[in-house]
């Protein structure tokens, strides 16, 4: 019976992950269209993509601050016995919305000072636009979380994809179509009314704001028909649970963005923006690992809290960790193996940064493992441990960046991520085994790690000695297929697959 319940739970997790993952992967893939667009229109030497990279790093940090751990807190309290999920949702919505409005008011009132401090005195509008955008985005996190709680992945995925498609179309309009028409004398007077070439990078930020605001209109049901009122007493209890998660979130996002914030300060002037742009563009190729982690998180978080009362939950968590590792290692080999093709996502003058891709992907795998490990302190209400773990990892990451960037440039940023995530991951595992022991299949997982490392080594040798791209791709494909064959043989037997499995069972 326990095995049946575990299998049913894993199928439910797989189904939701597939929907969230499909929207995330397709969305990120479509969003990749912006990378070749920006790198083609904003040359590496101009530093324009460095501006985008830096501003969005601040946006990522602000999004964590403005949601202040309430997303995870919502799932925890909505699944608690005796709590009304609608009241929990209404309280979360009011709290996050109020903070977002206050944030925008303060930023707009102090915009000249903030722009001067961040070296954007010439373009304070960049910061004003993105401050408003991130406030709306933070508010949207609550109804998006409510959709996940209600197991409505279709609407969730549709809205995420709508935003991305609309964003891409408007970027193509303002960075490709309108500039071409602007140069034609017959069209110049008409186009000049809606397009000014001097705005440049500013259009990227304005388009983001417009699309984010537009998506809010589709939450009319979730915003106007809440069915409950905010509860101040409930909010106090929720904030008590949330504040360590906020500290955890700040440390976690700094692990992802501190390098991009520090780089222009440690490499000042135009050269800092140029190198940051090269690094930021190259990292985009490695972000397929972030797609997988994010898709898994969207389905896994409500799944874990929902199963917290089941007796078989620890076995399920252990199995999920192993499957997560297998798929991320396979993704790692595929990205590295086909880097000769994927590099065309960015313009050739950015290719010098491709050496960071394997290192950044390794850091993303560690971050994903840490996320999976983190549920022990969320389920036992010991979220303060998460703050300590992420804080320690963040301290290591910042230290490596501050020491390494002046000597090794953006390669130090990549290795700092490995050091920071690795620290948090190990600390969470060691302490978690004391308070919430889970028997992870460490031996089997280690085999997959060693196997992936072996095939990666073969790929690197091939890259160094095989001059023909076709030969390198053939060798890398063989390595990927061998890794996949090992996984199929030991953990994903074909006879268990839907539809096609019956043919293998007969055989």
FILO-283854 format. One record per residue (C-alpha): residue number from 0; chain; x, y, z. Coordinates in Angstrom, 2 decimals, always signed. Each point is the difference from the previous one (the first is absolute). Layout:
% FILO-283854
[NUM; 'A'; [X; Y; Z]],
...
% end
This chain:
% FILO-283854
[0; 'A'; [+0.00; +0.00; +0.00]],
[1; 'A'; [+2.84; +2.39; +0.90]],
[2; 'A'; [+1.70; -0.69; -3.31]],
[3; 'A'; [-3.25; +0.66; -1.84]],
[4; 'A'; [-0.48; +3.34; +1.80]],
[5; 'A'; [+3.61; +0.95; -0.67]],
[6; 'A'; [-0.36; -0.88; -3.68]],
[7; 'A'; [-3.23; +1.97; -0.22]],
[8; 'A'; [+1.67; +2.98; +1.61]],
[9; 'A'; [+2.97; -0.17; -2.34]],
[10; 'A'; [-2.35; -0.18; -3.02]],
[11; 'A'; [-1.85; +3.10; +1.25]],
[12; 'A'; [+3.31; +1.80; +0.49]],
[13; 'A'; [+1.17; -1.07; -3.45]],
[14; 'A'; [-3.23; +1.20; -1.63]],
[15; 'A'; [+0.13; +3.46; +1.61]],
[16; 'A'; [+3.74; +0.27; -0.64]],
[17; 'A'; [-0.61; -0.82; -3.67]],
[18; 'A'; [-2.52; +2.84; -0.35]],
[19; 'A'; [+2.03; +2.51; +1.98]],
[20; 'A'; [+3.15; -1.23; -1.67]],
[21; 'A'; [-1.46; +0.25; -3.49]],
[22; 'A'; [-1.04; +3.61; +0.58]],
[23; 'A'; [+3.32; +0.80; +1.65]],
[24; 'A'; [+2.15; -1.65; -2.66]],
[25; 'A'; [-2.02; +1.35; -2.92]],
[26; 'A'; [-0.13; +3.40; +1.66]],
[27; 'A'; [+3.71; +0.11; +0.67]],
[28; 'A'; [+0.69; -1.26; -3.50]],
[29; 'A'; [-2.15; +2.78; -1.46]],
[30; 'A'; [+1.61; +2.46; +2.38]],
[31; 'A'; [+3.36; -1.06; -1.39]],
[32; 'A'; [-1.03; +1.85; -3.14]],
[33; 'A'; [+0.69; +3.17; +1.96]],
[34; 'A'; [+3.60; -1.04; +0.64]],
[35; 'A'; [+1.07; -0.13; -3.68]],
[36; 'A'; [-2.13; +3.08; -0.59]],
[37; 'A'; [+1.64; +2.06; +2.73]],
[38; 'A'; [+3.51; -1.29; -0.70]],
[39; 'A'; [-0.45; +0.73; -3.72]],
[40; 'A'; [-1.40; +3.49; +0.52]],
[41; 'A'; [+2.16; +0.85; +3.03]],
[42; 'A'; [+3.63; -0.77; -0.86]],
[43; 'A'; [+2.16; -1.41; +2.80]],
[44; 'A'; [+2.26; +3.05; -0.13]],
[45; 'A'; [-2.94; +2.35; +0.62]],
[46; 'A'; [-0.73; -1.42; +3.44]],
[47; 'A'; [-3.75; +0.16; -0.72]],
[48; 'A'; [-0.60; -3.62; +0.92]],
[49; 'A'; [+2.04; +0.59; +3.14]],
[50; 'A'; [-2.54; +2.66; +1.02]],
[51; 'A'; [-2.86; -2.48; -0.50]],
[52; 'A'; [+1.87; -2.68; +1.96]],
[53; 'A'; [+0.72; +2.33; +2.93]],
[54; 'A'; [-3.49; +1.52; +0.24]],
[55; 'A'; [-1.70; -3.40; -0.10]],
[56; 'A'; [+2.29; -1.25; +2.76]],
[57; 'A'; [-1.42; +2.71; +2.25]],
[58; 'A'; [-3.51; -0.90; -1.15]],
[59; 'A'; [+0.53; -3.62; +1.09]],
[60; 'A'; [+1.08; +1.11; +3.48]],
[61; 'A'; [-2.90; +2.44; +0.33]],
[62; 'A'; [-2.50; -2.70; -0.97]],
[63; 'A'; [+1.17; -2.09; +2.96]],
[64; 'A'; [-0.22; +3.00; +2.34]],
[65; 'A'; [-3.47; +0.99; -1.15]],
[66; 'A'; [-1.45; -3.52; +0.36]],
[67; 'A'; [+1.89; -0.43; +3.35]],
[68; 'A'; [-0.47; -3.78; +0.18]],
[69; 'A'; [-3.79; +0.17; -0.22]],
[70; 'A'; [-0.23; -2.32; -3.00]],
[71; 'A'; [+1.35; -3.02; +1.89]],
[72; 'A'; [-1.80; +1.18; +3.15]],
[73; 'A'; [-3.29; +0.00; -1.89]],
[74; 'A'; [+0.44; -3.67; -0.95]],
[75; 'A'; [+0.93; -0.95; +3.55]],
[76; 'A'; [-3.01; +1.70; +1.64]],
[77; 'A'; [-2.50; -0.85; -2.75]],
[78; 'A'; [+0.75; -3.69; +0.62]],
[79; 'A'; [-0.17; +0.24; +3.79]],
[80; 'A'; [-2.90; -1.69; +1.75]],
[81; 'A'; [-2.53; +2.52; +1.27]],
[82; 'A'; [+1.07; +2.80; -2.34]],
[83; 'A'; [-2.30; +1.39; -2.69]],
[84; 'A'; [+2.02; +0.12; -3.25]],
[85; 'A'; [-2.06; +2.93; -1.26]],
[86; 'A'; [+0.76; +2.04; +3.11]],
[87; 'A'; [+3.68; -0.90; -0.28]],
[88; 'A'; [-0.05; +1.12; -3.64]],
[89; 'A'; [-1.80; +3.28; +0.80]],
[90; 'A'; [+2.49; +0.79; +2.77]],
[91; 'A'; [+2.98; -0.77; -2.23]],
[92; 'A'; [-1.44; +2.08; -2.83]],
[93; 'A'; [-0.58; +3.04; +2.21]],
[94; 'A'; [+3.44; -0.18; +1.61]],
[95; 'A'; [+1.99; -0.35; -3.22]],
[96; 'A'; [-2.15; +2.55; -1.83]],
[97; 'A'; [+0.40; +2.60; +2.76]],
[98; 'A'; [+3.78; -0.38; +0.08]],
[99; 'A'; [+0.17; +0.27; -3.81]],
[100; 'A'; [-1.94; +3.30; -0.05]],
[101; 'A'; [+2.18; +1.45; +2.77]],
[102; 'A'; [+3.16; -1.06; -1.82]],
[103; 'A'; [-0.96; +1.75; -3.25]],
[104; 'A'; [-0.90; +3.19; +1.85]],
[105; 'A'; [+3.36; +0.11; +1.82]],
[106; 'A'; [+2.07; -0.77; -3.12]],
[107; 'A'; [-1.71; +2.64; -2.15]],
[108; 'A'; [+0.39; +2.60; +2.77]],
[109; 'A'; [+3.73; -0.73; +0.37]],
[110; 'A'; [+0.76; -0.90; -3.62]],
[111; 'A'; [+2.72; +2.66; -0.69]],
[112; 'A'; [+1.99; -1.05; +3.07]],
[113; 'A'; [-0.35; -3.72; -0.74]],
[114; 'A'; [+1.00; +0.47; -3.66]],
[115; 'A'; [+3.07; +2.00; +0.99]],
[116; 'A'; [+1.10; -2.61; +2.56]],
[117; 'A'; [-0.28; -2.80; -2.57]],
[118; 'A'; [+1.77; +1.98; -2.74]],
[119; 'A'; [-3.17; +0.46; -2.06]],
[120; 'A'; [-0.38; +3.76; +0.43]],
[121; 'A'; [-0.15; +0.37; -3.80]],
[122; 'A'; [-2.92; -2.43; -0.22]],
[123; 'A'; [-2.01; -0.02; +3.24]],
[124; 'A'; [-3.04; -1.07; -2.00]],
[125; 'A'; [+1.52; -3.49; -0.33]],
[126; 'A'; [-0.23; -0.45; +3.75]],
[127; 'A'; [-3.44; +1.59; +0.34]],
[128; 'A'; [-1.48; -2.22; -2.69]],
[129; 'A'; [+1.47; -3.19; +1.39]],
[130; 'A'; [-0.95; +0.88; +3.60]],
[131; 'A'; [-3.64; +0.26; -1.08]],
[132; 'A'; [+0.31; -3.19; -2.02]],
[133; 'A'; [+1.46; -2.06; +2.84]],
[134; 'A'; [-2.69; +1.26; +2.40]],
[135; 'A'; [-2.74; -1.25; -2.34]],
[136; 'A'; [+1.90; -3.23; -0.52]],
[137; 'A'; [+0.26; -0.56; +3.77]],
[138; 'A'; [-3.75; +0.56; +0.38]],
[139; 'A'; [-0.68; -2.50; -2.81]],
[140; 'A'; [+2.00; -2.68; +1.84]],
[141; 'A'; [-2.92; -0.41; +2.43]],
[142; 'A'; [-2.77; -0.84; -2.52]],
[143; 'A'; [+2.51; -2.13; -1.91]],
[144; 'A'; [+0.65; -1.91; +3.23]],
[145; 'A'; [-3.75; -0.36; +0.51]],
[146; 'A'; [-0.28; -1.61; -3.44]],
[147; 'A'; [+2.68; -2.49; +1.00]],
[148; 'A'; [-1.79; -0.71; +3.29]],
[149; 'A'; [-3.23; -0.68; -1.88]],
[150; 'A'; [+1.88; -2.30; -2.41]],
[151; 'A'; [-0.84; +2.16; -3.01]],
[152; 'A'; [+3.23; -0.30; -1.98]],
[153; 'A'; [-1.71; +0.73; -3.34]],
[154; 'A'; [-0.92; +3.60; +0.84]],
[155; 'A'; [+3.35; +0.46; +1.74]],
[156; 'A'; [+1.92; -1.18; -3.06]],
[157; 'A'; [-2.23; +1.92; -2.45]],
[158; 'A'; [+0.57; +3.34; +1.76]],
[159; 'A'; [+3.74; -0.56; +0.28]],
[160; 'A'; [+0.20; -0.79; -3.71]],
[161; 'A'; [-2.24; +2.94; -0.93]],
[162; 'A'; [+2.34; +2.38; +1.77]],
[163; 'A'; [+3.04; -1.41; -1.75]],
[164; 'A'; [-1.55; -0.04; -3.49]],
[165; 'A'; [-1.29; +3.57; +0.39]],
[166; 'A'; [+3.37; +1.12; +1.34]],
[167; 'A'; [+1.86; -1.55; -2.93]],
[168; 'A'; [-2.34; +1.45; -2.61]],
[169; 'A'; [+0.33; +3.52; +1.40]],
[170; 'A'; [+3.78; -0.34; +0.23]],
[171; 'A'; [+0.14; -1.08; -3.64]],
[172; 'A'; [-2.20; +2.97; -0.87]],
[173; 'A'; [+2.17; +2.56; +1.79]],
[174; 'A'; [+3.44; -1.46; -0.68]],
[175; 'A'; [-0.48; -1.30; -3.57]],
[176; 'A'; [-3.13; +1.16; -1.81]],
[177; 'A'; [-0.30; +3.63; +1.12]],
[178; 'A'; [+3.74; +0.79; -0.38]],
[179; 'A'; [-0.15; -1.33; -3.59]],
[180; 'A'; [-3.10; +2.08; -0.78]],
[181; 'A'; [+1.47; +3.04; +1.76]],
[182; 'A'; [+2.87; -0.01; -2.50]],
[183; 'A'; [-2.41; +0.18; -2.96]],
[184; 'A'; [-0.94; +3.59; -0.94]],
[185; 'A'; [-3.57; -0.96; -0.88]],
[186; 'A'; [-0.63; -1.56; +3.42]],
[187; 'A'; [+2.15; +2.29; +2.15]],
[188; 'A'; [-2.69; +2.58; +0.94]],
[189; 'A'; [-2.48; -2.70; +1.08]],
[190; 'A'; [+2.49; -2.19; +1.87]],
[191; 'A'; [+1.60; +2.98; +1.75]],
[192; 'A'; [-3.23; +0.46; +1.94]],
[193; 'A'; [+0.49; -3.33; +1.86]],
[194; 'A'; [+3.72; -0.70; -0.34]],
[195; 'A'; [+3.11; +1.93; +0.99]],
[196; 'A'; [+3.37; -1.71; -0.66]],
[197; 'A'; [+1.61; +1.91; +2.86]],
[198; 'A'; [-2.09; -1.97; +2.51]],
[199; 'A'; [+1.93; -3.18; -0.85]],
[200; 'A'; [+0.22; -2.35; +2.99]],
[201; 'A'; [-2.86; +1.86; +1.65]],
[202; 'A'; [-2.47; -1.72; -2.31]],
[203; 'A'; [+0.91; -3.38; +1.50]],
[204; 'A'; [-1.04; +1.24; +3.45]],
[205; 'A'; [-3.15; +1.81; -1.19]],
[206; 'A'; [-1.23; -3.05; -1.90]],
[207; 'A'; [+0.48; -2.16; +3.08]],
[208; 'A'; [-2.11; +2.40; +2.08]],
[209; 'A'; [-2.80; +0.10; -2.57]],
[210; 'A'; [-0.20; -3.78; -0.31]],
[211; 'A'; [+0.08; -0.55; +3.77]],
[212; 'A'; [-2.82; +2.47; +0.55]],
[213; 'A'; [-2.06; -1.60; -2.78]],
[214; 'A'; [+0.20; -3.47; +1.55]],
[215; 'A'; [-1.53; +1.33; +3.22]],
[216; 'A'; [-3.31; +0.46; -1.85]],
[217; 'A'; [-0.38; -3.77; -0.29]],
[218; 'A'; [-0.13; -0.41; +3.79]],
[219; 'A'; [-3.39; +1.69; +0.36]],
[220; 'A'; [-1.57; -3.14; +1.47]],
[221; 'A'; [+2.85; -0.62; +2.45]],
[222; 'A'; [+0.07; +3.67; +1.08]],
[223; 'A'; [-3.68; +0.99; +0.06]],
[224; 'A'; [-1.52; -3.24; +1.34]],
[225; 'A'; [+2.32; -0.92; +2.84]],
[226; 'A'; [-2.81; -1.21; +2.27]],
[227; 'A'; [+1.65; +1.08; +3.26]],
[228; 'A'; [+1.53; +2.99; +1.76]],
[229; 'A'; [+3.57; +0.54; +1.20]],
[230; 'A'; [+0.66; -1.07; +3.59]],
[231; 'A'; [+2.49; +2.01; +2.04]],
[232; 'A'; [+0.54; -2.73; +2.59]],
[233; 'A'; [+0.62; -2.51; -2.77]],
[234; 'A'; [+2.42; +2.42; -1.66]],
[235; 'A'; [+2.06; +0.22; +3.18]],
[236; 'A'; [+0.33; -3.78; +0.13]],
[237; 'A'; [+0.84; -0.14; -3.68]],
[238; 'A'; [+2.68; +2.67; +0.34]],
[239; 'A'; [+1.55; -1.97; +2.84]],
[240; 'A'; [+0.34; -2.93; -2.38]],
[241; 'A'; [+1.00; +2.14; -2.97]],
[242; 'A'; [+2.82; +2.19; +1.27]],
[243; 'A'; [+2.64; -2.76; +0.06]],
[244; 'A'; [-1.13; -0.92; -3.52]],
[245; 'A'; [+0.54; +3.65; -0.98]],
[246; 'A'; [+3.56; -0.16; +1.32]],
[247; 'A'; [+0.37; -3.32; -1.81]],
[248; 'A'; [-1.38; +1.55; -3.19]],
[249; 'A'; [+2.30; +3.03; +0.19]],
[250; 'A'; [+3.03; -2.19; +0.47]],
[251; 'A'; [-1.21; -2.33; -2.76]],
[252; 'A'; [-0.57; +2.75; -2.55]],
[253; 'A'; [+3.30; +1.64; +0.90]],
[254; 'A'; [+1.58; -3.34; -0.86]],
[255; 'A'; [-1.44; +0.51; -3.50]],
[256; 'A'; [+0.43; +3.76; -0.44]],
[257; 'A'; [+2.77; +1.25; +2.30]],
[258; 'A'; [+2.62; -0.59; -2.68]],
[259; 'A'; [-1.89; +2.21; -2.46]],
[260; 'A'; [-0.38; +2.73; +2.63]],
[261; 'A'; [+3.61; -0.17; +1.14]],
[262; 'A'; [+1.66; -0.27; -3.41]],
[263; 'A'; [-0.56; +3.65; -1.12]],
[264; 'A'; [+1.34; +1.15; +3.40]],
[265; 'A'; [+3.10; -2.20; -0.10]],
[266; 'A'; [+0.63; +0.65; -3.71]],
[267; 'A'; [-1.10; +3.65; -0.28]],
[268; 'A'; [-0.61; +2.03; -3.13]],
[269; 'A'; [-1.13; -1.06; -3.44]],
[270; 'A'; [+2.12; -3.17; +0.06]],
[271; 'A'; [-1.99; -1.30; +2.97]],
[272; 'A'; [-3.28; +0.32; -1.93]],
[273; 'A'; [+1.58; -1.66; -3.06]],
[274; 'A'; [+1.31; -3.02; +1.90]],
[275; 'A'; [-3.23; -0.28; +1.99]],
[276; 'A'; [-1.96; -0.08; -3.26]],
[277; 'A'; [+2.20; -2.82; -1.35]],
[278; 'A'; [-0.42; -1.96; +3.22]],
[279; 'A'; [-3.74; +0.65; +0.19]],
[280; 'A'; [-0.58; -1.11; -3.59]],
[281; 'A'; [+2.00; -3.20; +0.45]],
[282; 'A'; [-1.80; -0.87; +3.23]],
[283; 'A'; [-3.29; +0.05; -1.92]],
[284; 'A'; [+1.04; -3.18; -1.79]],
[285; 'A'; [+0.52; -1.73; +3.33]],
[286; 'A'; [-3.46; +0.99; +1.21]],
[287; 'A'; [-1.61; -3.16; -1.35]],
[288; 'A'; [+0.92; -1.42; +3.41]],
[289; 'A'; [-1.96; +2.79; +1.67]],
[290; 'A'; [-3.00; -0.91; -2.18]],
[291; 'A'; [+0.01; -3.57; +1.26]],
[292; 'A'; [+0.46; +1.08; +3.61]],
[293; 'A'; [-2.76; +2.58; -0.24]],
[294; 'A'; [-2.44; -2.39; -1.66]],
[295; 'A'; [+0.71; -2.60; +2.68]],
[296; 'A'; [-0.46; +2.61; +2.74]],
[297; 'A'; [-3.38; +1.20; -1.29]],
[298; 'A'; [-1.41; -3.52; +0.25]],
[299; 'A'; [+2.06; -1.25; +2.95]],
[300; 'A'; [-0.79; +2.71; +2.57]],
[301; 'A'; [-3.80; -0.50; +0.20]],
[302; 'A'; [+0.55; -3.76; -0.46]],
[303; 'A'; [+2.33; -0.24; +3.03]],
[304; 'A'; [-2.19; +2.00; +2.34]],
[305; 'A'; [-3.05; -1.94; -1.16]],
[306; 'A'; [+1.70; -3.34; +0.78]],
[307; 'A'; [+1.43; +1.12; +3.33]],
[308; 'A'; [-2.58; -2.13; +1.89]],
[309; 'A'; [+0.64; -3.21; -1.98]],
[310; 'A'; [+2.04; -2.75; +1.61]],
[311; 'A'; [+1.97; -0.73; -3.15]],
[312; 'A'; [+1.10; +3.57; -0.67]],
[313; 'A'; [+3.70; -0.45; +0.74]],
[314; 'A'; [+0.36; -2.82; -2.50]],
[315; 'A'; [-1.71; +2.20; -2.59]],
[316; 'A'; [+2.35; +2.92; +0.72]],
[317; 'A'; [+3.03; -2.28; -0.34]],
[318; 'A'; [-1.24; -1.35; -3.35]],
[319; 'A'; [-0.75; +3.51; -1.26]],
[320; 'A'; [+3.52; +1.15; +0.89]],
[321; 'A'; [+1.54; -2.84; -2.01]],
[322; 'A'; [-2.16; +0.62; -3.05]],
[323; 'A'; [+0.74; +3.72; +0.17]],
[324; 'A'; [+3.73; -0.69; +0.03]],
[325; 'A'; [-0.23; -2.39; -2.95]],
[326; 'A'; [-1.88; +2.45; -2.20]],
[327; 'A'; [+2.21; +2.96; +0.90]],
[328; 'A'; [+3.17; -1.96; -0.73]],
[329; 'A'; [-1.47; -1.07; -3.34]],
[330; 'A'; [-0.82; +3.65; -0.75]],
[331; 'A'; [+3.56; +0.96; +0.96]],
[332; 'A'; [+1.48; -2.48; -2.46]],
[333; 'A'; [-2.39; +1.08; -2.76]],
[334; 'A'; [+0.81; +3.70; +0.35]],
[335; 'A'; [+3.75; -0.59; +0.18]],
[336; 'A'; [-0.17; -2.58; -2.79]],
[337; 'A'; [-1.85; +2.30; -2.39]],
[338; 'A'; [+1.69; +3.26; +0.95]],
[339; 'A'; [+1.34; +0.27; -3.55]],
[340; 'A'; [-3.63; +0.50; -1.06]],
[341; 'A'; [-1.39; +1.81; +3.04]],
[342; 'A'; [+2.69; +2.69; -0.16]],
[343; 'A'; [-1.84; +1.54; -2.94]],
[344; 'A'; [-2.62; +1.20; +2.48]],
[345; 'A'; [+2.37; +2.93; +0.63]],
[346; 'A'; [+1.98; +2.14; -2.42]],
[347; 'A'; [+3.60; -1.08; -0.84]],
[348; 'A'; [+1.57; +2.93; +1.87]],
[349; 'A'; [-1.38; -1.54; +3.22]],
[350; 'A'; [+1.39; -3.52; -0.58]],
[351; 'A'; [+3.12; +0.60; +2.05]],
[352; 'A'; [-2.17; -0.47; +3.09]],
[353; 'A'; [-1.23; -3.52; -0.87]],
[354; 'A'; [+2.59; -1.57; +2.28]],
[355; 'A'; [-2.18; +0.89; +2.99]],
[356; 'A'; [-2.94; -2.14; -1.18]],
[357; 'A'; [+1.00; -3.39; +1.54]],
[358; 'A'; [+0.99; +1.63; +3.27]],
[359; 'A'; [-3.23; +1.99; +0.30]],
[360; 'A'; [-2.05; -3.12; -0.79]],
[361; 'A'; [+1.80; -1.95; +2.72]],
[362; 'A'; [-0.89; +2.79; +2.45]],
[363; 'A'; [-3.65; -0.16; -1.13]],
[364; 'A'; [-0.10; -3.76; +0.69]],
[365; 'A'; [+1.26; +0.63; +3.53]],
[366; 'A'; [-2.62; +2.70; +0.45]],
[367; 'A'; [-2.71; -2.44; -1.11]],
[368; 'A'; [+1.21; -2.66; +2.42]],
[369; 'A'; [+0.05; +2.60; +2.78]],
[370; 'A'; [-3.60; +0.95; -0.84]],
[371; 'A'; [-1.05; -3.65; +0.27]],
[372; 'A'; [+1.82; -0.36; +3.30]],
[373; 'A'; [-1.56; +3.17; +1.38]],
[374; 'A'; [-3.41; -1.53; +0.65]],
[375; 'A'; [+1.05; -1.62; +3.24]],
[376; 'A'; [+0.15; +3.34; +1.81]],
[377; 'A'; [-3.13; +1.33; -1.72]],
[378; 'A'; [-2.02; -3.07; +1.03]],
[379; 'A'; [+1.29; +0.08; +3.58]],
[380; 'A'; [-0.44; +3.81; +0.30]],
[381; 'A'; [+3.75; +0.47; +0.56]],
[382; 'A'; [+0.37; +2.53; -2.80]],
[383; 'A'; [+2.70; +1.85; +1.94]],
[384; 'A'; [+2.39; -2.75; -1.09]],
[385; 'A'; [-0.61; +0.93; -3.61]],
[386; 'A'; [+1.09; +3.54; +0.76]],
[387; 'A'; [+3.23; -1.27; +1.55]],
[388; 'A'; [+0.76; -2.35; -2.89]],
[389; 'A'; [-0.68; +2.53; -2.74]],
[390; 'A'; [+1.77; +2.71; +1.97]],
[391; 'A'; [+3.12; -2.15; +0.27]],
[392; 'A'; [-0.13; -0.83; -3.71]],
[393; 'A'; [-0.51; +3.64; -0.89]],
[394; 'A'; [+2.95; +1.08; +2.16]],
[395; 'A'; [+2.25; -2.53; -1.77]],
[396; 'A'; [-1.26; +1.12; -3.42]],
[397; 'A'; [+0.55; +3.71; +0.69]],
[398; 'A'; [+3.45; -0.64; +1.44]],
[399; 'A'; [+1.08; -1.99; -3.06]],
[400; 'A'; [-1.39; +2.71; -2.31]],
[401; 'A'; [+1.69; +2.87; +1.85]],
[402; 'A'; [+3.32; -1.83; +0.03]],
[403; 'A'; [-0.18; -1.59; -3.43]],
[404; 'A'; [-1.58; +2.54; -2.37]],
[405; 'A'; [+2.97; +2.41; +0.00]],
[406; 'A'; [+2.32; -2.95; -0.80]],
[407; 'A'; [-2.08; -2.36; -2.16]],
[408; 'A'; [-2.88; +2.09; -1.33]],
[409; 'A'; [-3.35; -1.66; -0.56]],
[410; 'A'; [+1.40; -3.54; +0.41]],
[411; 'A'; [+0.19; +0.81; +3.71]],
[412; 'A'; [-3.74; +0.73; -0.10]],
[413; 'A'; [-0.71; -3.47; -1.39]],
[414; 'A'; [+2.15; -1.84; +2.57]],
[415; 'A'; [-1.36; +2.14; +2.82]],
[416; 'A'; [-3.44; -1.43; -0.79]],
[417; 'A'; [+1.32; -3.55; +0.38]],
[418; 'A'; [+1.64; +0.88; +3.32]],
[419; 'A'; [-3.08; +1.76; +1.37]],
[420; 'A'; [-2.62; -2.55; -1.04]],
[421; 'A'; [+2.28; -2.86; +0.96]],
[422; 'A'; [+0.37; +1.41; +3.52]],
[423; 'A'; [-3.76; +0.43; +0.49]],
[424; 'A'; [-0.72; -3.43; -1.46]],
[425; 'A'; [+2.41; -1.85; +2.30]],
[426; 'A'; [-1.10; +1.87; +3.12]],
[427; 'A'; [-3.68; -0.70; -0.71]],
[428; 'A'; [+0.64; -3.70; -0.53]],
[429; 'A'; [+2.09; -0.49; +3.15]],
[430; 'A'; [-2.36; +1.88; +2.33]],
[431; 'A'; [-3.12; -1.36; -1.70]],
[432; 'A'; [+1.05; -3.60; +0.64]],
[433; 'A'; [-0.11; +0.81; +3.71]],
[434; 'A'; [-3.41; +1.68; +0.17]],
[435; 'A'; [-1.84; -1.66; -2.91]],
[436; 'A'; [+2.01; -3.02; -1.18]],
[437; 'A'; [-0.71; -1.20; -3.53]],
[438; 'A'; [+1.73; -3.03; -1.49]],
[439; 'A'; [+1.08; +1.40; -3.33]],
[440; 'A'; [+1.44; -2.61; -2.42]],
[441; 'A'; [+3.46; +1.56; +0.24]],
[442; 'A'; [+1.82; -2.93; -1.59]],
[443; 'A'; [-2.16; -0.03; -3.10]],
[444; 'A'; [+0.09; +3.81; -0.23]],
[445; 'A'; [+3.80; -0.01; +0.27]],
[446; 'A'; [+0.19; -2.43; -2.93]],
[447; 'A'; [-1.94; +2.46; -2.17]],
[448; 'A'; [+2.24; +2.90; +1.05]],
[449; 'A'; [+3.18; -1.96; -0.78]],
[450; 'A'; [-1.46; -1.21; -3.30]],
[451; 'A'; [-0.90; +3.55; -1.02]],
[452; 'A'; [+3.48; +1.22; +1.01]],
[453; 'A'; [+1.58; -2.77; -2.08]],
[454; 'A'; [-2.00; +0.84; -3.12]],
[455; 'A'; [+0.66; +3.72; +0.54]],
[456; 'A'; [+3.73; -0.76; +0.08]],
[457; 'A'; [-0.28; -1.90; -3.28]],
[458; 'A'; [-1.83; +2.96; -1.57]],
[459; 'A'; [+2.73; +2.38; +1.14]],
[460; 'A'; [+2.72; -2.23; -1.48]],
[461; 'A'; [-1.96; -0.17; -3.25]],
[462; 'A'; [-0.39; +3.81; -0.06]],
[463; 'A'; [+3.77; +0.37; +0.36]],
[464; 'A'; [+1.05; -2.57; -2.63]],
[465; 'A'; [-2.82; -0.26; -2.56]],
[466; 'A'; [+0.07; +2.90; -2.44]],
[467; 'A'; [-3.15; -0.94; -1.91]],
[468; 'A'; [-3.24; +1.14; +1.75]],
[469; 'A'; [-1.87; -2.99; -1.45]],
[470; 'A'; [+2.42; -2.44; +1.67]],
[471; 'A'; [-0.29; +1.81; +3.33]],
[472; 'A'; [-3.79; -0.08; -0.20]],
[473; 'A'; [+0.04; -3.72; -0.86]],
[474; 'A'; [+2.24; -0.80; +2.98]],
[475; 'A'; [-2.07; +2.13; +2.35]],
[476; 'A'; [-3.25; -1.58; -1.23]],
[477; 'A'; [+1.41; -3.45; +0.71]],
[478; 'A'; [+0.88; +1.06; +3.55]],
[479; 'A'; [-3.48; +1.39; +0.58]],
[480; 'A'; [-1.64; -3.16; -1.34]],
[481; 'A'; [+2.15; -2.22; +2.21]],
[482; 'A'; [-0.94; +2.04; +3.08]],
[483; 'A'; [-3.68; -0.17; -0.94]],
[484; 'A'; [+0.28; -3.76; -0.64]],
[485; 'A'; [+1.39; -0.50; +3.50]],
[486; 'A'; [-2.93; +1.96; +1.47]],
[487; 'A'; [-2.57; -1.94; -2.02]],
[488; 'A'; [+1.52; -3.35; +0.94]],
[489; 'A'; [+0.23; +0.60; +3.75]],
[490; 'A'; [-2.71; +2.54; +0.86]],
[491; 'A'; [-2.38; +0.54; -2.92]],
[492; 'A'; [-0.70; -3.42; -1.53]],
[493; 'A'; [-1.84; +0.38; -3.29]],
[494; 'A'; [-2.61; -2.56; +1.00]],
[495; 'A'; [-1.35; +2.47; +2.57]],
[496; 'A'; [-0.54; +2.80; -2.50]],
[497; 'A'; [-3.58; +0.85; -1.04]],
[498; 'A'; [-1.22; -1.15; -3.44]],
[499; 'A'; [+3.31; -1.40; -1.27]],
[500; 'A'; [+0.62; -1.96; +3.20]],
[501; 'A'; [-2.43; -2.75; -0.96]],
[502; 'A'; [+2.13; -0.92; -3.02]],
[503; 'A'; [+3.10; -0.41; +2.16]],
[504; 'A'; [-1.93; -2.04; +2.57]],
[505; 'A'; [-1.08; -2.37; -2.76]],
[506; 'A'; [+3.57; -0.29; -1.19]],
% end
